[in-house]
Amino acid sequence: MDGGKTLAYPVIHPGNGAYLMVVSGSVEVGGQVLGKRDALGLTDMASFDIKALAASELLVVEVPMH
């Protein structure tokens, strides 16, 4: 992601959670700032916003929660 951009990430399958890892850069998700090698688990959301505070590479994996 380019720095300063915001991405709305829709969870593909209802009921899934998401695991987000910052490979490089810095992002903000749900008011929490994440840097290189930080990760966050997200549950009970149909979508979430990712704001790149700097140029960033991310890994997002959807995980079945049931």
C-alpha positions as CSV (number, residue, x, y, z in Angstrom):
1,M,0.0,0.0,0.0
2,D,1.1,3.5,-0.7
3,G,1.6,5.8,2.3
4,G,-1.5,7.9,3.1
5,K,-3.9,5.5,1.4
6,T,-6.9,3.8,3.2
7,L,-8.2,0.4,2.1
8,A,-11.6,-1.0,3.1
9,Y,-11.0,-4.7,3.4
10,P,-14.3,-6.8,3.1
11,V,-14.3,-10.1,4.9
12,I,-15.2,-12.5,2.1
13,H,-17.1,-15.2,4.0
14,P,-19.5,-14.1,6.8
15,G,-18.3,-15.5,10.1
16,N,-14.7,-15.5,9.2
17,G,-12.0,-13.6,11.1
18,A,-8.9,-12.1,9.6
19,Y,-5.2,-12.2,10.6
20,L,-3.3,-9.2,9.4
21,M,0.6,-9.0,9.5
22,V,2.7,-6.0,8.6
23,V,5.6,-7.3,6.5
24,S,7.0,-3.8,6.1
25,G,5.9,-0.2,6.8
26,S,3.3,1.0,9.2
27,V,-0.5,0.9,9.2
28,E,-3.4,1.8,11.5
29,V,-6.3,-0.6,12.0
30,G,-9.2,0.1,14.4
31,G,-7.2,2.9,16.1
32,Q,-4.2,0.6,16.7
33,V,-0.8,1.4,15.0
34,L,1.1,-1.6,13.7
35,G,4.7,-1.6,12.5
36,K,7.0,-4.1,10.8
37,R,6.4,-7.7,12.0
38,D,3.3,-6.6,14.1
39,A,0.1,-8.6,13.7
40,L,-3.5,-8.3,14.7
41,G,-6.4,-10.7,14.8
42,L,-9.8,-9.3,13.8
43,T,-13.1,-11.1,14.6
44,D,-16.8,-10.3,14.3
45,M,-16.4,-7.7,11.5
46,A,-17.9,-7.6,8.0
47,S,-15.1,-5.3,6.9
48,F,-12.3,-3.2,8.4
49,D,-10.2,-0.2,7.2
50,I,-6.5,-0.3,6.9
51,K,-4.7,3.1,6.7
52,A,-1.1,3.1,5.5
53,L,0.9,5.5,7.6
54,A,3.9,4.8,5.3
55,A,4.5,2.6,2.2
56,S,3.6,-0.9,3.5
57,E,3.4,-4.5,2.6
58,L,0.7,-6.6,4.3
59,L,-0.4,-10.2,4.6
60,V,-4.1,-10.8,5.3
61,V,-5.4,-14.3,5.9
62,E,-9.1,-15.0,6.5
63,V,-9.7,-17.7,9.1
64,P,-12.9,-19.7,9.6
65,M,-14.1,-19.0,13.1
66,H,-16.6,-21.8,13.5
